């Protein structure tokens, strides 16, 4: 069983990080640019994937160097997306707040406690960003640390082996049904939330956007509470804004 779960998690790691960097943005950017990957790179930094990636889709070099043009790594600033313009086009922006100015930014121990109280205990809570918004490889957080981060994530696997990515941003919890979204890749991405407003983390400005997404950008399913019991029994095949 553990082997099977590991394969599932490995297969959907792209969607796992989509939920992490910009929960709302990545669904549409992924369809437009086909550049979903991990961390900052998945959001809009096409230096790591796709045709703009060094060596991404180009023919492999034979090592001789003959006739090959030298590739350069694109400057990060030139690849920085216009996040605000995207949100204005695809949602109603309710507010934008800096991670360091928000009173809702959780410490590691607060995030662990919050997710544990919701029944998400099978997998470690991890993060890819420090308080300054600097990206690093995913690392587990401590249930005793007061260090703060803009975003926390963990996994939840149902008894039917359906994988969910649980995300905490600015004190709010949302859930991405990775298995479901993979199986319905031709449809708008589904996101489960406790209200119509969605918190999204912008790693480039180290700020949080609170938005109401358009239905063409994200299919938000609202539940009373996101916890293990709710996700275990949730039927996403039911249409409509309210999940059952």
Buried (B, 14 or more C-beta within 10 A) or exposed (E): EEEEBEEBBEEBBBBBBBBBBBBBBBBBBBBEBEBBBBBBBBBBBBBBBBEBBEEBEEEEEEEEEEEEEEEEEBEEEEBBBEBBEBBEEBBEEEEBBEBEEBEEBBBBBBBBBBBEEBBBBEBEBBBBBBBEBEBEEBEEBEEEBEEBBBBBBBBBBBEEEBBBBBBBBBBBBBBBBBBBBBEBEEEBBBBBBBEEBBBBBBBBBBBBBBBBBBEEBBBBBBBEEBBBEBBBEBEBEEEEEEBE
